[in-house]
Amino acid sequence: MKKILIVAFILLSFIFSSQIVKNTEAKSLNDKIASSLASDKKAADFKLKTLEGKEVKLSDYRGKVVIIDFWATWCPPCRKGIPDLISLQDEFKKDLVVIGISLDQQNTIKDLKPFIENYKINYPVVLGDEKVVKDYGGINAIPTSFIIDQKGNIVDSHVGLVPKTVYVDQIKSLLKKK
């Protein structure tokens, strides 16, 4: 019995320590993206199209806080975060715009329109391309979001699901600086 407990303890210790390494690597990736973008604080402008062919440009929203959300329909954390983004768009509609940049590929692009309708997404969703991915530091995981201030500067970025309160705090802070 003691041997089983010792083996279980060693196994749990190994799993726990590998999780710490993974979390440290994820934080390191977040820091690397944030620092590489912080050196060039201006958010890259883009001109991307919705499914209906309407062009959306980041520069059209200068003067507002912008959350750019890189996501895909097949991504569970993306799906979980979308209701918060919808809520934020409703709550701060005069001062905020969320732009969803879909990274769905040919095999899932057909799911995008029904997904938008089903979730009742109330913000522009555009089709991402290689250029916008590159311009934002290479998107290695989704969801990845960027917070853009009213002057078009990247003030923060997040890799992974973000609690709504984090966005609310950042939006309110930026609106106070207005």
NORQUI-V646083 format. One record per pair of residues at least 12 apart in sequence whose ideal C-beta (glycine too) atoms are under 6 Angstrom apart, sorted by sequence separation. I is the first residue (numbers start at 1). J is the second residue. D is the distance in Angstrom with one decimal. If there is no record, write none. Layout:
BEGIN
i,j,d
I,J,D
I,J,D
END
This chain:
BEGIN
i,j,d
46,58,5.5
45,58,5.0
85,98,4.9
145,158,4.9
45,59,4.8
144,159,5.1
141,159,5.2
102,125,5.8
147,170,5.3
98,123,4.0
99,124,5.4
100,125,4.1
101,126,5.7
102,127,5.7
103,128,4.8
149,174,5.3
102,128,6.0
101,128,4.3
65,95,6.0
64,95,5.9
65,96,4.8
66,97,5.4
67,98,4.7
68,99,5.2
69,100,5.1
70,101,5.0
72,103,4.8
73,104,5.5
72,104,4.9
64,97,5.3
70,103,5.9
89,122,5.1
74,108,5.4
89,123,4.7
73,108,5.6
61,97,4.9
86,122,5.5
82,119,5.4
73,111,4.6
73,112,5.9
73,115,4.6
51,113,5.5
81,143,5.7
78,142,5.8
78,143,4.7
77,143,5.9
75,142,5.2
56,124,4.9
70,139,4.9
56,126,5.0
72,142,5.8
71,142,5.4
70,142,5.5
71,143,4.8
69,143,5.9
70,144,4.5
96,171,5.9
50,126,5.6
69,145,4.7
48,126,3.7
49,127,5.9
67,145,5.8
68,146,4.5
88,167,5.7
92,171,5.7
67,147,6.0
81,161,5.1
84,164,4.1
95,175,5.6
66,148,4.0
77,161,4.3
46,132,4.8
63,150,5.4
62,152,5.6
44,135,3.6
37,137,5.7
36,137,5.5
33,137,4.9
43,148,4.7
65,171,5.4
43,152,5.4
65,174,5.0
42,152,5.8
43,154,5.0
41,153,4.4
41,154,5.7
37,154,5.0
34,157,5.2
33,157,5.5
30,159,5.1
END
